Protein backbone atom coordinates (compact mmCIF):
# COMPACT_ATOMS: atom_id res chain seq x y z
CA UNK A 1 0.00 0.00 0.00
CA UNK A 2 1.31 3.46 -0.91
CA UNK A 3 1.63 5.88 2.01
CA UNK A 4 0.07 8.92 0.36
CA UNK A 5 0.44 11.05 3.49
CA UNK A 6 4.23 10.79 3.63
CA UNK A 7 4.53 11.34 -0.14
CA UNK A 8 2.35 14.44 -0.12
CA UNK A 9 3.52 16.30 2.99
CA UNK A 10 6.67 17.64 1.36
CA UNK A 11 6.77 20.11 -1.49
CA UNK A 12 6.59 23.82 -2.19
CA UNK A 13 5.12 26.10 0.49
CA UNK A 14 1.33 26.15 0.69
CA UNK A 15 -0.52 29.44 0.36
CA UNK A 16 -3.92 30.71 1.44
CA UNK A 17 -5.23 30.28 -2.12
CA UNK A 18 -4.30 26.57 -2.04
CA UNK A 19 -6.33 26.02 1.13
CA UNK A 20 -9.28 28.06 -0.15
CA UNK A 21 -9.31 26.07 -3.39
CA UNK A 22 -9.23 22.80 -1.43
CA UNK A 23 -12.08 23.88 0.86
CA UNK A 24 -14.20 25.08 -2.05
CA UNK A 25 -13.62 22.09 -4.32
CA UNK A 26 -14.19 19.51 -1.58
CA UNK A 27 -17.40 21.17 -0.40
CA UNK A 28 -16.22 21.69 3.17
CA UNK A 29 -19.02 23.21 5.24
CA UNK A 30 -18.46 26.64 6.78
CA UNK A 31 -20.71 25.72 9.72
CA UNK A 32 -18.85 25.25 12.99
CA UNK A 33 -19.67 21.82 14.44
CA UNK A 34 -19.74 23.26 17.98
CA UNK A 35 -21.46 26.67 17.98
CA UNK A 36 -23.16 26.41 14.56
CA UNK A 37 -21.54 29.68 13.37
CA UNK A 38 -22.11 29.88 9.62
CA UNK A 39 -19.49 31.96 7.87
CA UNK A 40 -15.82 32.31 7.05
CA UNK A 41 -13.22 30.97 9.45
CA UNK A 42 -9.92 32.55 10.48
CA UNK A 43 -7.00 30.98 8.59
CA UNK A 44 -3.63 30.76 10.35
CA UNK A 45 -1.07 32.50 8.13
CA UNK A 46 2.59 33.45 8.30
CA UNK A 47 2.77 37.22 8.74
CA UNK A 48 5.88 39.37 8.33
CA UNK A 49 5.73 42.35 10.69
CA UNK A 50 2.42 44.24 10.38
CA UNK A 51 1.86 43.36 6.71
CA UNK A 52 -0.26 40.48 5.42
CA UNK A 53 0.68 39.28 1.95
CA UNK A 54 -2.16 39.02 -0.62
CA UNK A 55 -1.67 35.25 -0.89
CA UNK A 56 0.16 34.60 2.38
CA UNK A 57 1.87 31.35 3.28
CA UNK A 58 -0.07 29.01 5.54
CA UNK A 59 1.25 28.37 9.03
CA UNK A 60 1.90 24.64 9.21
CA UNK A 61 1.34 22.82 12.49
CA UNK A 62 3.02 19.53 13.31
CA UNK A 63 0.83 17.11 15.21
CA UNK A 64 2.23 14.09 17.02
CA UNK A 65 -0.15 11.17 17.49
CA UNK A 66 0.06 8.31 19.96
CA UNK A 67 -0.74 5.78 17.24
CA UNK A 68 2.16 6.96 15.05
CA UNK A 69 4.71 8.59 17.40
CA UNK A 70 7.52 8.53 14.81
CA UNK A 71 5.40 9.94 12.01
CA UNK A 72 4.04 13.42 12.84
CA UNK A 73 1.27 14.90 10.71
CA UNK A 74 1.47 18.34 9.10
CA UNK A 75 -1.71 20.40 9.17
CA UNK A 76 -3.06 23.81 8.25
CA UNK A 77 -5.23 25.46 10.90
CA UNK A 78 -8.60 27.21 10.90
CA UNK A 79 -10.30 28.85 13.88
CA UNK A 80 -14.01 29.59 14.31
CA UNK A 81 -14.24 33.36 14.91
CA UNK A 82 -17.20 32.91 17.26
CA UNK A 83 -16.30 30.07 19.66
CA UNK A 84 -12.59 29.54 18.92
CA UNK A 85 -12.91 25.91 17.81
CA UNK A 86 -9.59 24.99 16.17
CA UNK A 87 -9.86 22.76 13.12
CA UNK A 88 -6.93 21.17 11.32
CA UNK A 89 -6.68 20.17 7.65
CA UNK A 90 -4.05 17.59 6.69
CA UNK A 91 -1.39 19.04 4.41
CA UNK A 92 -1.22 15.82 2.40
CA UNK A 93 -4.91 16.15 1.49
CA UNK A 94 -4.39 19.75 0.29
CA UNK A 95 -1.34 18.73 -1.77
CA UNK A 96 -3.16 15.71 -3.22
CA UNK A 97 -6.04 17.98 -4.24
CA UNK A 98 -3.62 20.43 -5.90
CA UNK A 99 -1.87 17.57 -7.72
CA UNK A 100 -5.19 16.19 -9.03
CA UNK A 101 -6.30 19.69 -10.10
CA UNK A 102 -3.05 20.25 -12.03
CA UNK A 103 -3.36 16.88 -13.78
CA UNK A 104 -6.98 17.60 -14.73
CA UNK A 105 -6.06 21.02 -16.16
CA UNK A 106 -3.20 19.55 -18.18
Secondary structure, DSSP 8 states (H G I E B T S, - for coil): ---HHHHHS-SS--BHHHHHHHHHHHT---B-TTT--BS--EE-B--BTTB--TT-BB-EEEE--STTTTS-EEEEEEE-TTT--EEEEEHHHHHHHHHHHHHHT-
